[in-house]
């Protein structure tokens, strides 16, 4: 059984693809983690116009 030798370009392309997938996965995880943290902060509550303790604003 003969084994085809992969070219240098193919190996580089595969390495780039694997690194791209890893970076994309890390970025997505970081985005989701930061988003969940952001929603619990007082600044985000003020941005939404509600009190930081989670109550609904008066007059609703």
PDBQT receptor file of N, H, CA, C and O in Angstrom, charges set to zero:
ATOM      1  N   UNK A   1       0.851  -1.190   0.000  1.00  0.00    +0.000 N 
ATOM      2  CA  UNK A   1       0.000   0.000   0.000  1.00  0.00    +0.000 C 
ATOM      3  C   UNK A   1       0.892   1.248   0.000  1.00  0.00    +0.000 C 
ATOM      4  O   UNK A   1       1.717   1.439   0.893  1.00  0.00    +0.000 OA
ATOM      5  N   UNK A   2       0.714   2.057  -0.983  1.00  0.00    +0.000 N 
ATOM      6  H   UNK A   2       0.044   1.902  -1.709  1.00  0.00    +0.000 HD
ATOM      7  CA  UNK A   2       1.531   3.272  -1.064  1.00  0.00    +0.000 C 
ATOM      8  C   UNK A   2       0.816   4.422  -0.378  1.00  0.00    +0.000 C 
ATOM      9  O   UNK A   2      -0.400   4.584  -0.485  1.00  0.00    +0.000 OA
ATOM     10  N   UNK A   3       1.590   5.194   0.311  1.00  0.00    +0.000 N 
ATOM     11  H   UNK A   3       2.578   5.062   0.398  1.00  0.00    +0.000 HD
ATOM     12  CA  UNK A   3       1.023   6.337   1.027  1.00  0.00    +0.000 C 
ATOM     13  C   UNK A   3       1.419   7.613   0.317  1.00  0.00    +0.000 C 
ATOM     14  O   UNK A   3       2.597   7.856   0.053  1.00  0.00    +0.000 OA
ATOM     15  N   UNK A   4       0.417   8.425   0.010  1.00  0.00    +0.000 N 
ATOM     16  H   UNK A   4      -0.539   8.227   0.225  1.00  0.00    +0.000 HD
ATOM     17  CA  UNK A   4       0.697   9.685  -0.679  1.00  0.00    +0.000 C 
ATOM     18  C   UNK A   4       1.309  10.677   0.302  1.00  0.00    +0.000 C 
ATOM     19  O   UNK A   4       0.780  10.892   1.393  1.00  0.00    +0.000 OA
ATOM     20  N   UNK A   5       2.394  11.260  -0.083  1.00  0.00    +0.000 N 
ATOM     21  H   UNK A   5       2.823  11.085  -0.969  1.00  0.00    +0.000 HD
ATOM     22  CA  UNK A   5       3.069  12.241   0.773  1.00  0.00    +0.000 C 
ATOM     23  C   UNK A   5       2.347  13.581   0.658  1.00  0.00    +0.000 C 
ATOM     24  O   UNK A   5       2.129  14.092  -0.441  1.00  0.00    +0.000 OA
ATOM     25  N   UNK A   6       1.980  14.144   1.819  1.00  0.00    +0.000 N 
ATOM     26  H   UNK A   6       2.158  13.729   2.712  1.00  0.00    +0.000 HD
ATOM     27  CA  UNK A   6       1.297  15.443   1.793  1.00  0.00    +0.000 C 
ATOM     28  C   UNK A   6       2.319  16.537   1.508  1.00  0.00    +0.000 C 
ATOM     29  O   UNK A   6       3.445  16.509   2.005  1.00  0.00    +0.000 OA
ATOM     30  N   UNK A   7       1.913  17.464   0.726  1.00  0.00    +0.000 N 
ATOM     31  H   UNK A   7       0.999  17.487   0.322  1.00  0.00    +0.000 HD
ATOM     32  CA  UNK A   7       2.820  18.560   0.381  1.00  0.00    +0.000 C 
ATOM     33  C   UNK A   7       2.921  19.539   1.548  1.00  0.00    +0.000 C 
ATOM     34  O   UNK A   7       2.094  19.545   2.459  1.00  0.00    +0.000 OA
ATOM     35  N   UNK A   8       3.941  20.345   1.488  1.00  0.00    +0.000 N 
ATOM     36  H   UNK A   8       4.613  20.339   0.747  1.00  0.00    +0.000 HD
ATOM     37  CA  UNK A   8       4.166  21.354   2.523  1.00  0.00    +0.000 C 
ATOM     38  C   UNK A   8       2.999  22.345   2.568  1.00  0.00    +0.000 C 
ATOM     39  O   UNK A   8       2.580  22.767   3.645  1.00  0.00    +0.000 OA
ATOM     40  N   UNK A   9       2.482  22.708   1.405  1.00  0.00    +0.000 N 
ATOM     41  H   UNK A   9       2.822  22.365   0.529  1.00  0.00    +0.000 HD
ATOM     42  CA  UNK A   9       1.366  23.648   1.331  1.00  0.00    +0.000 C 
ATOM     43  C   UNK A   9       0.112  23.067   1.987  1.00  0.00    +0.000 C 
ATOM     44  O   UNK A   9      -0.616  23.776   2.681  1.00  0.00    +0.000 OA
ATOM     45  N   UNK A  10      -0.134  21.779   1.764  1.00  0.00    +0.000 N 
ATOM     46  H   UNK A  10       0.458  21.203   1.200  1.00  0.00    +0.000 HD
ATOM     47  CA  UNK A  10      -1.303  21.132   2.382  1.00  0.00    +0.000 C 
ATOM     48  C   UNK A  10      -1.186  21.115   3.903  1.00  0.00    +0.000 C 
ATOM     49  O   UNK A  10      -2.166  21.351   4.610  1.00  0.00    +0.000 OA
ATOM     50  N   UNK A  11       0.001  20.837   4.397  1.00  0.00    +0.000 N 
ATOM     51  H   UNK A  11       0.797  20.645   3.823  1.00  0.00    +0.000 HD
ATOM     52  CA  UNK A  11       0.200  20.827   5.852  1.00  0.00    +0.000 C 
ATOM     53  C   UNK A  11       0.013  22.213   6.452  1.00  0.00    +0.000 C 
ATOM     54  O   UNK A  11      -0.582  22.351   7.521  1.00  0.00    +0.000 OA
ATOM     55  N   UNK A  12       0.505  23.220   5.785  1.00  0.00    +0.000 N 
ATOM     56  H   UNK A  12       0.988  23.107   4.917  1.00  0.00    +0.000 HD
ATOM     57  CA  UNK A  12       0.341  24.597   6.266  1.00  0.00    +0.000 C 
ATOM     58  C   UNK A  12      -1.132  24.992   6.245  1.00  0.00    +0.000 C 
ATOM     59  O   UNK A  12      -1.625  25.616   7.185  1.00  0.00    +0.000 OA
ATOM     60  N   UNK A  13      -1.837  24.627   5.167  1.00  0.00    +0.000 N 
ATOM     61  H   UNK A  13      -1.437  24.120   4.403  1.00  0.00    +0.000 HD
ATOM     62  CA  UNK A  13      -3.265  24.944   5.062  1.00  0.00    +0.000 C 
ATOM     63  C   UNK A  13      -4.058  24.257   6.172  1.00  0.00    +0.000 C 
ATOM     64  O   UNK A  13      -4.961  24.858   6.754  1.00  0.00    +0.000 OA
ATOM     65  N   UNK A  14      -3.725  23.007   6.463  1.00  0.00    +0.000 N 
ATOM     66  H   UNK A  14      -2.992  22.519   5.990  1.00  0.00    +0.000 HD
ATOM     67  CA  UNK A  14      -4.415  22.276   7.529  1.00  0.00    +0.000 C 
ATOM     68  C   UNK A  14      -4.133  22.908   8.891  1.00  0.00    +0.000 C 
ATOM     69  O   UNK A  14      -5.040  23.038   9.714  1.00  0.00    +0.000 OA
ATOM     70  N   UNK A  15      -2.904  23.295   9.129  1.00  0.00    +0.000 N 
ATOM     71  H   UNK A  15      -2.168  23.189   8.461  1.00  0.00    +0.000 HD
ATOM     72  CA  UNK A  15      -2.541  23.943  10.387  1.00  0.00    +0.000 C 
ATOM     73  C   UNK A  15      -3.284  25.263  10.561  1.00  0.00    +0.000 C 
ATOM     74  O   UNK A  15      -3.782  25.561  11.647  1.00  0.00    +0.000 OA
ATOM     75  N   UNK A  16      -3.356  26.051   9.494  1.00  0.00    +0.000 N 
ATOM     76  H   UNK A  16      -2.952  25.809   8.612  1.00  0.00    +0.000 HD
ATOM     77  CA  UNK A  16      -4.078  27.325   9.543  1.00  0.00    +0.000 C 
ATOM     78  C   UNK A  16      -5.556  27.083   9.828  1.00  0.00    +0.000 C 
ATOM     79  O   UNK A  16      -6.162  27.813  10.613  1.00  0.00    +0.000 OA
ATOM     80  N   UNK A  17      -6.139  26.066   9.198  1.00  0.00    +0.000 N 
ATOM     81  H   UNK A  17      -5.647  25.473   8.561  1.00  0.00    +0.000 HD
ATOM     82  CA  UNK A  17      -7.547  25.741   9.412  1.00  0.00    +0.000 C 
ATOM     83  C   UNK A  17      -7.810  25.337  10.864  1.00  0.00    +0.000 C 
ATOM     84  O   UNK A  17      -8.784  25.787  11.468  1.00  0.00    +0.000 OA
ATOM     85  N   UNK A  18      -6.954  24.502  11.415  1.00  0.00    +0.000 N 
ATOM     86  H   UNK A  18      -6.163  24.137  10.924  1.00  0.00    +0.000 HD
ATOM     87  CA  UNK A  18      -7.108  24.070  12.808  1.00  0.00    +0.000 C 
ATOM     88  C   UNK A  18      -6.979  25.263  13.755  1.00  0.00    +0.000 C 
ATOM     89  O   UNK A  18      -7.769  25.402  14.688  1.00  0.00    +0.000 OA
ATOM     90  N   UNK A  19      -5.998  26.115  13.522  1.00  0.00    +0.000 N 
ATOM     91  H   UNK A  19      -5.356  26.002  12.764  1.00  0.00    +0.000 HD
ATOM     92  CA  UNK A  19      -5.821  27.297  14.371  1.00  0.00    +0.000 C 
ATOM     93  C   UNK A  19      -7.013  28.241  14.272  1.00  0.00    +0.000 C 
ATOM     94  O   UNK A  19      -7.425  28.832  15.270  1.00  0.00    +0.000 OA
ATOM     95  N   UNK A  20      -7.563  28.383  13.077  1.00  0.00    +0.000 N 
ATOM     96  H   UNK A  20      -7.228  27.903  12.266  1.00  0.00    +0.000 HD
ATOM     97  CA  UNK A  20      -8.731  29.235  12.878  1.00  0.00    +0.000 C 
ATOM     98  C   UNK A  20      -9.930  28.714  13.666  1.00  0.00    +0.000 C 
ATOM     99  O   UNK A  20     -10.653  29.492  14.289  1.00  0.00    +0.000 OA
ATOM    100  N   UNK A  21     -10.139  27.404  13.639  1.00  0.00    +0.000 N 
ATOM    101  H   UNK A  21      -9.552  26.772  13.133  1.00  0.00    +0.000 HD
ATOM    102  CA  UNK A  21     -11.246  26.797  14.388  1.00  0.00    +0.000 C 
ATOM    103  C   UNK A  21     -11.043  26.991  15.892  1.00  0.00    +0.000 C 
ATOM    104  O   UNK A  21     -11.993  27.301  16.612  1.00  0.00    +0.000 OA
ATOM    105  N   UNK A  22      -9.821  26.812  16.363  1.00  0.00    +0.000 N 
ATOM    106  H   UNK A  22      -9.050  26.560  15.779  1.00  0.00    +0.000 HD
ATOM    107  CA  UNK A  22      -9.539  26.991  17.789  1.00  0.00    +0.000 C 
ATOM    108  C   UNK A  22      -9.763  28.436  18.229  1.00  0.00    +0.000 C 
ATOM    109  O   UNK A  22     -10.371  28.681  19.272  1.00  0.00    +0.000 OA
ATOM    110  N   UNK A  23      -9.284  29.377  17.452  1.00  0.00    +0.000 N 
ATOM    111  H   UNK A  23      -8.791  29.178  16.605  1.00  0.00    +0.000 HD
ATOM    112  CA  UNK A  23      -9.449  30.795  17.786  1.00  0.00    +0.000 C 
ATOM    113  C   UNK A  23     -10.919  31.191  17.744  1.00  0.00    +0.000 C 
ATOM    114  O   UNK A  23     -11.387  31.945  18.598  1.00  0.00    +0.000 OA
ATOM    115  N   UNK A  24     -11.650  30.685  16.750  1.00  0.00    +0.000 N 
ATOM    116  H   UNK A  24     -11.270  30.072  16.057  1.00  0.00    +0.000 HD
ATOM    117  CA  UNK A  24     -13.079  30.999  16.647  1.00  0.00    +0.000 C 
ATOM    118  C   UNK A  24     -13.843  30.434  17.844  1.00  0.00    +0.000 C 
ATOM    119  O   UNK A  24     -14.722  31.103  18.386  1.00  0.00    +0.000 OA
ATOM    120  N   UNK A  25     -13.520  29.225  18.254  1.00  0.00    +0.000 N 
ATOM    121  H   UNK A  25     -12.806  28.682  17.814  1.00  0.00    +0.000 HD
ATOM    122  CA  UNK A  25     -14.174  28.620  19.418  1.00  0.00    +0.000 C 
ATOM    123  C   UNK A  25     -13.863  29.386  20.695  1.00  0.00    +0.000 C 
ATOM    124  O   UNK A  25     -14.748  29.622  21.518  1.00  0.00    +0.000 OA
ATOM    125  N   UNK A  26     -12.608  29.770  20.856  1.00  0.00    +0.000 N 
ATOM    126  H   UNK A  26     -11.889  29.577  20.188  1.00  0.00    +0.000 HD
ATOM    127  CA  UNK A  26     -12.210  30.545  22.033  1.00  0.00    +0.000 C 
ATOM    128  C   UNK A  26     -12.915  31.899  22.042  1.00  0.00    +0.000 C 
ATOM    129  O   UNK A  26     -13.394  32.348  23.083  1.00  0.00    +0.000 OA
ATOM    130  N   UNK A  27     -12.976  32.542  20.889  1.00  0.00    +0.000 N 
ATOM    131  H   UNK A  27     -12.587  32.178  20.043  1.00  0.00    +0.000 HD
ATOM    132  CA  UNK A  27     -13.638  33.846  20.782  1.00  0.00    +0.000 C 
ATOM    133  C   UNK A  27     -15.117  33.761  21.096  1.00  0.00    +0.000 C 
ATOM    134  O   UNK A  27     -15.664  34.624  21.781  1.00  0.00    +0.000 OA
ATOM    135  N   UNK A  28     -15.766  32.720  20.595  1.00  0.00    +0.000 N 
ATOM    136  H   UNK A  28     -15.321  32.019  20.038  1.00  0.00    +0.000 HD
ATOM    137  CA  UNK A  28     -17.199  32.547  20.864  1.00  0.00    +0.000 C 
ATOM    138  C   UNK A  28     -17.442  32.296  22.347  1.00  0.00    +0.000 C 
ATOM    139  O   UNK A  28     -18.383  32.841  22.923  1.00  0.00    +0.000 OA
ATOM    140  N   UNK A  29     -16.608  31.483  22.962  1.00  0.00    +0.000 N 
ATOM    141  H   UNK A  29     -15.843  31.040  22.495  1.00  0.00    +0.000 HD
ATOM    142  CA  UNK A  29     -16.741  31.216  24.396  1.00  0.00    +0.000 C 
ATOM    143  C   UNK A  29     -16.521  32.467  25.225  1.00  0.00    +0.000 C 
ATOM    144  O   UNK A  29     -17.252  32.721  26.182  1.00  0.00    +0.000 OA
ATOM    145  N   UNK A  30     -15.527  33.237  24.864  1.00  0.00    +0.000 N 
ATOM    146  H   UNK A  30     -14.933  33.031  24.087  1.00  0.00    +0.000 HD
ATOM    147  CA  UNK A  30     -15.242  34.484  25.573  1.00  0.00    +0.000 C 
ATOM    148  C   UNK A  30     -16.385  35.477  25.417  1.00  0.00    +0.000 C 
ATOM    149  O   UNK A  30     -16.752  36.166  26.369  1.00  0.00    +0.000 OA
ATOM    150  N   UNK A  31     -16.941  35.548  24.223  1.00  0.00    +0.000 N 
ATOM    151  H   UNK A  31     -16.643  34.988  23.449  1.00  0.00    +0.000 HD
ATOM    152  CA  UNK A  31     -18.073  36.443  23.948  1.00  0.00    +0.000 C 
ATOM    153  C   UNK A  31     -19.282  36.062  24.809  1.00  0.00    +0.000 C 
ATOM    154  O   UNK A  31     -19.925  36.927  25.405  1.00  0.00    +0.000 OA
ATOM    155  N   UNK A  32     -19.581  34.771  24.867  1.00  0.00    +0.000 N 
ATOM    156  H   UNK A  32     -19.059  34.069  24.382  1.00  0.00    +0.000 HD
ATOM    157  CA  UNK A  32     -20.730  34.316  25.664  1.00  0.00    +0.000 C 
ATOM    158  C   UNK A  32     -20.481  34.538  27.158  1.00  0.00    +0.000 C 
ATOM    159  O   UNK A  32     -21.385  34.950  27.885  1.00  0.00    +0.000 OA
ATOM    160  N   UNK A  33     -19.254  34.264  27.614  1.00  0.00    +0.000 N 
ATOM    161  H   UNK A  33     -18.520  33.930  27.023  1.00  0.00    +0.000 HD
ATOM    162  CA  UNK A  33     -18.937  34.437  29.030  1.00  0.00    +0.000 C 
ATOM    163  C   UNK A  33     -19.012  35.919  29.411  1.00  0.00    +0.000 C 
ATOM    164  O   UNK A  33     -19.591  36.269  30.440  1.00  0.00    +0.000 OA
ATOM    165  N   UNK A  34     -18.431  36.781  28.586  1.00  0.00    +0.000 N 
ATOM    166  H   UNK A  34     -17.961  36.496  27.750  1.00  0.00    +0.000 HD
ATOM    167  CA  UNK A  34     -18.449  38.217  28.873  1.00  0.00    +0.000 C 
ATOM    168  C   UNK A  34     -19.875  38.758  28.812  1.00  0.00    +0.000 C 
ATOM    169  O   UNK A  34     -20.241  39.625  29.605  1.00  0.00    +0.000 OA
ATOM    170  N   UNK A  35     -20.671  38.261  27.891  1.00  0.00    +0.000 N 
ATOM    171  H   UNK A  35     -20.374  37.556  27.246  1.00  0.00    +0.000 HD
ATOM    172  CA  UNK A  35     -22.067  38.690  27.782  1.00  0.00    +0.000 C 
ATOM    173  C   UNK A  35     -22.869  38.326  29.006  1.00  0.00    +0.000 C 
ATOM    174  O   UNK A  35     -23.703  39.110  29.460  1.00  0.00    +0.000 OA
ATOM    175  N   UNK A  36     -22.628  37.137  29.553  1.00  0.00    +0.000 N 
ATOM    176  H   UNK A  36     -21.950  36.501  29.185  1.00  0.00    +0.000 HD
ATOM    177  CA  UNK A  36     -23.364  36.735  30.750  1.00  0.00    +0.000 C 
ATOM    178  C   UNK A  36     -22.928  37.570  31.953  1.00  0.00    +0.000 C 
ATOM    179  O   UNK A  36     -23.744  37.881  32.821  1.00  0.00    +0.000 OA
ATOM    180  N   UNK A  37     -21.654  37.933  32.008  1.00  0.00    +0.000 N 
ATOM    181  H   UNK A  37     -20.991  37.680  31.303  1.00  0.00    +0.000 HD
ATOM    182  CA  UNK A  37     -21.170  38.784  33.098  1.00  0.00    +0.000 C 
ATOM    183  C   UNK A  37     -21.736  40.197  32.958  1.00  0.00    +0.000 C 
ATOM    184  O   UNK A  37     -22.110  40.821  33.951  1.00  0.00    +0.000 OA
ATOM    185  N   UNK A  38     -21.798  40.694  31.728  1.00  0.00    +0.000 N 
ATOM    186  H   UNK A  38     -21.495  40.187  30.921  1.00  0.00    +0.000 HD
ATOM    187  CA  UNK A  38     -22.254  42.055  31.481  1.00  0.00    +0.000 C 
ATOM    188  C   UNK A  38     -23.695  42.248  31.931  1.00  0.00    +0.000 C 
ATOM    189  O   UNK A  38     -24.044  43.298  32.472  1.00  0.00    +0.000 OA
ATOM    190  N   UNK A  39     -24.529  41.246  31.712  1.00  0.00    +0.000 N 
ATOM    191  H   UNK A  39     -24.246  40.393  31.273  1.00  0.00    +0.000 HD
ATOM    192  CA  UNK A  39     -25.951  41.372  32.054  1.00  0.00    +0.000 C 
ATOM    193  C   UNK A  39     -26.188  41.462  33.561  1.00  0.00    +0.000 C 
ATOM    194  O   UNK A  39     -27.256  41.896  33.993  1.00  0.00    +0.000 OA
ATOM    195  N   UNK A  40     -25.215  41.060  34.353  1.00  0.00    +0.000 N 
ATOM    196  H   UNK A  40     -24.348  40.707  34.002  1.00  0.00    +0.000 HD
ATOM    197  CA  UNK A  40     -25.394  41.091  35.805  1.00  0.00    +0.000 C 
ATOM    198  C   UNK A  40     -24.809  42.350  36.436  1.00  0.00    +0.000 C 
ATOM    199  O   UNK A  40     -24.886  42.517  37.654  1.00  0.00    +0.000 OA
ATOM    200  N   UNK A  41     -24.230  43.230  35.640  1.00  0.00    +0.000 N 
ATOM    201  H   UNK A  41     -24.167  43.095  34.652  1.00  0.00    +0.000 HD
ATOM    202  CA  UNK A  41     -23.597  44.422  36.214  1.00  0.00    +0.000 C 
ATOM    203  C   UNK A  41     -24.589  45.568  36.372  1.00  0.00    +0.000 C 
ATOM    204  O   UNK A  41     -25.619  45.617  35.699  1.00  0.00    +0.000 OA
ATOM    205  N   UNK A  42     -24.264  46.471  37.258  1.00  0.00    +0.000 N 
ATOM    206  H   UNK A  42     -23.427  46.431  37.804  1.00  0.00    +0.000 HD
ATOM    207  CA  UNK A  42     -25.100  47.649  37.496  1.00  0.00    +0.000 C 
ATOM    208  C   UNK A  42     -25.145  48.554  36.263  1.00  0.00    +0.000 C 
ATOM    209  O   UNK A  42     -26.175  49.159  35.964  1.00  0.00    +0.000 OA
ATOM    210  N   UNK A  43     -24.026  48.639  35.555  1.00  0.00    +0.000 N 
ATOM    211  H   UNK A  43     -23.189  48.148  35.797  1.00  0.00    +0.000 HD
ATOM    212  CA  UNK A  43     -23.970  49.509  34.380  1.00  0.00    +0.000 C 
ATOM    213  C   UNK A  43     -24.966  49.047  33.321  1.00  0.00    +0.000 C 
ATOM    214  O   UNK A  43     -25.629  49.867  32.687  1.00  0.00    +0.000 OA
ATOM    215  N   UNK A  44     -25.067  47.749  33.134  1.00  0.00    +0.000 N 
ATOM    216  H   UNK A  44     -24.528  47.083  33.650  1.00  0.00    +0.000 HD
ATOM    217  CA  UNK A  44     -26.010  47.230  32.143  1.00  0.00    +0.000 C 
ATOM    218  C   UNK A  44     -27.443  47.481  32.594  1.00  0.00    +0.000 C 
ATOM    219  O   UNK A  44     -28.314  47.771  31.774  1.00  0.00    +0.000 OA
ATOM    220  N   UNK A  45     -27.688  47.369  33.895  1.00  0.00    +0.000 N 
ATOM    221  H   UNK A  45     -26.981  47.133  34.561  1.00  0.00    +0.000 HD
ATOM    222  CA  UNK A  45     -29.032  47.630  34.421  1.00  0.00    +0.000 C 
ATOM    223  C   UNK A  45     -29.418  49.089  34.185  1.00  0.00    +0.000 C 
ATOM    224  O   UNK A  45     -30.543  49.384  33.784  1.00  0.00    +0.000 OA
ATOM    225  N   UNK A  46     -28.475  49.998  34.438  1.00  0.00    +0.000 N 
ATOM    226  H   UNK A  46     -27.560  49.758  34.764  1.00  0.00    +0.000 HD
ATOM    227  CA  UNK A  46     -28.757  51.415  34.197  1.00  0.00    +0.000 C 
ATOM    228  C   UNK A  46     -28.973  51.680  32.710  1.00  0.00    +0.000 C 
ATOM    229  O   UNK A  46     -29.811  52.499  32.333  1.00  0.00    +0.000 OA
ATOM    230  N   UNK A  47     -28.213  50.982  31.872  1.00  0.00    +0.000 N 
ATOM    231  H   UNK A  47     -27.533  50.316  32.179  1.00  0.00    +0.000 HD
ATOM    232  CA  UNK A  47     -28.368  51.142  30.426  1.00  0.00    +0.000 C 
ATOM    233  C   UNK A  47     -29.777  50.731  29.996  1.00  0.00    +0.000 C 
ATOM    234  O   UNK A  47     -30.370  51.365  29.123  1.00  0.00    +0.000 OA
ATOM    235  N   UNK A  48     -30.303  49.689  30.598  1.00  0.00    +0.000 N 
ATOM    236  H   UNK A  48     -29.821  49.174  31.306  1.00  0.00    +0.000 HD
ATOM    237  CA  UNK A  48     -31.655  49.234  30.272  1.00  0.00    +0.000 C 
ATOM    238  C   UNK A  48     -32.723  50.095  30.935  1.00  0.00    +0.000 C 
ATOM    239  O   UNK A  48     -33.903  49.978  30.602  1.00  0.00    +0.000 OA
ATOM    240  N   UNK A  49     -32.328  50.955  31.864  1.00  0.00    +0.000 N 
ATOM    241  H   UNK A  49     -31.369  51.050  32.134  1.00  0.00    +0.000 HD
ATOM    242  CA  UNK A  49     -33.284  51.824  32.528  1.00  0.00    +0.000 C 
ATOM    243  C   UNK A  49     -34.010  51.169  33.683  1.00  0.00    +0.000 C 
ATOM    244  O   UNK A  49     -35.122  51.568  34.031  1.00  0.00    +0.000 OA
ATOM    245  N   UNK A  50     -33.392  50.170  34.275  1.00  0.00    +0.000 N 
ATOM    246  H   UNK A  50     -32.489  49.846  33.992  1.00  0.00    +0.000 HD
ATOM    247  CA  UNK A  50     -34.008  49.535  35.437  1.00  0.00    +0.000 C 
ATOM    248  C   UNK A  50     -33.043  49.598  36.616  1.00  0.00    +0.000 C 
ATOM    249  O   UNK A  50     -31.834  49.713  36.416  1.00  0.00    +0.000 OA
ATOM    250  N   UNK A  51     -33.554  49.523  37.833  1.00  0.00    +0.000 N 
ATOM    251  H   UNK A  51     -34.537  49.429  37.996  1.00  0.00    +0.000 HD
ATOM    252  CA  UNK A  51     -32.663  49.569  38.996  1.00  0.00    +0.000 C 
ATOM    253  C   UNK A  51     -31.691  48.389  39.000  1.00  0.00    +0.000 C 
ATOM    254  O   UNK A  51     -31.987  47.331  38.445  1.00  0.00    +0.000 OA
ATOM    255  N   UNK A  52     -30.542  48.576  39.624  1.00  0.00    +0.000 N 
ATOM    256  H   UNK A  52     -30.301  49.435  40.075  1.00  0.00    +0.000 HD
ATOM    257  CA  UNK A  52     -29.503  47.554  39.627  1.00  0.00    +0.000 C 
ATOM    258  C   UNK A  52     -29.898  46.306  40.408  1.00  0.00    +0.000 C 
ATOM    259  O   UNK A  52     -29.353  45.229  40.165  1.00  0.00    +0.000 OA
ATOM    260  N   UNK A  53     -30.841  46.435  41.344  1.00  0.00    +0.000 N 
ATOM    261  H   UNK A  53     -31.284  47.309  41.541  1.00  0.00    +0.000 HD
ATOM    262  CA  UNK A  53     -31.203  45.264  42.149  1.00  0.00    +0.000 C 
ATOM    263  C   UNK A  53     -32.201  44.349  41.438  1.00  0.00    +0.000 C 
ATOM    264  O   UNK A  53     -32.652  43.365  42.024  1.00  0.00    +0.000 OA
ATOM    265  N   UNK A  54     -32.550  44.651  40.201  1.00  0.00    +0.000 N 
ATOM    266  H   UNK A  54     -32.184  45.451  39.725  1.00  0.00    +0.000 HD
ATOM    267  CA  UNK A  54     -33.394  43.756  39.430  1.00  0.00    +0.000 C 
ATOM    268  C   UNK A  54     -34.873  44.078  39.451  1.00  0.00    +0.000 C 
ATOM    269  O   UNK A  54     -35.658  43.439  38.750  1.00  0.00    +0.000 OA
ATOM    270  N   UNK A  55     -35.268  45.075  40.258  1.00  0.00    +0.000 N 
ATOM    271  H   UNK A  55     -34.631  45.594  40.827  1.00  0.00    +0.000 HD
ATOM    272  CA  UNK A  55     -36.695  45.441  40.285  1.00  0.00    +0.000 C 
ATOM    273  C   UNK A  55     -37.071  46.144  38.992  1.00  0.00    +0.000 C 
ATOM    274  O   UNK A  55     -36.211  46.678  38.291  1.00  0.00    +0.000 OA
ATOM    275  N   UNK A  56     -38.338  46.141  38.685  1.00  0.00    +0.000 N 
ATOM    276  H   UNK A  56     -39.037  45.708  39.254  1.00  0.00    +0.000 HD
ATOM    277  CA  UNK A  56     -38.820  46.883  37.515  1.00  0.00    +0.000 C 
ATOM    278  C   UNK A  56     -38.838  48.377  37.848  1.00  0.00    +0.000 C 
ATOM    279  O   UNK A  56     -39.057  48.735  39.005  1.00  0.00    +0.000 OA
ATOM    280  N   UNK A  57     -38.616  49.249  36.881  1.00  0.00    +0.000 N 
ATOM    281  H   UNK A  57     -38.438  48.959  35.941  1.00  0.00    +0.000 HD
ATOM    282  CA  UNK A  57     -38.667  50.686  37.151  1.00  0.00    +0.000 C 
ATOM    283  C   UNK A  57     -40.070  51.133  37.573  1.00  0.00    +0.000 C 
ATOM    284  O   UNK A  57     -41.074  50.544  37.173  1.00  0.00    +0.000 OA
ATOM    285  N   UNK A  58     -40.111  52.169  38.374  1.00  0.00    +0.000 N 
ATOM    286  H   UNK A  58     -39.295  52.647  38.698  1.00  0.00    +0.000 HD
ATOM    287  CA  UNK A  58     -41.402  52.692  38.840  1.00  0.00    +0.000 C 
ATOM    288  C   UNK A  58     -42.204  53.218  37.658  1.00  0.00    +0.000 C 
ATOM    289  O   UNK A  58     -41.654  53.815  36.732  1.00  0.00    +0.000 OA
ATOM    290  N   UNK A  59     -43.500  52.989  37.704  1.00  0.00    +0.000 N 
ATOM    291  H   UNK A  59     -43.947  52.504  38.456  1.00  0.00    +0.000 HD
ATOM    292  CA  UNK A  59     -44.373  53.501  36.658  1.00  0.00    +0.000 C 
ATOM    293  C   UNK A  59     -44.661  52.508  35.549  1.00  0.00    +0.000 C 
ATOM    294  O   UNK A  59     -45.328  52.846  34.571  1.00  0.00    +0.000 OA
ATOM    295  N   UNK A  60     -44.169  51.292  35.688  1.00  0.00    +0.000 N 
ATOM    296  H   UNK A  60     -43.628  51.017  36.483  1.00  0.00    +0.000 HD
ATOM    297  CA  UNK A  60     -44.435  50.290  34.647  1.00  0.00    +0.000 C 
ATOM    298  C   UNK A  60     -45.668  49.482  34.983  1.00  0.00    +0.000 C 
ATOM    299  O   UNK A  60     -46.049  48.592  34.224  1.00  0.00    +0.000 OA
TER     300      UNK A  60
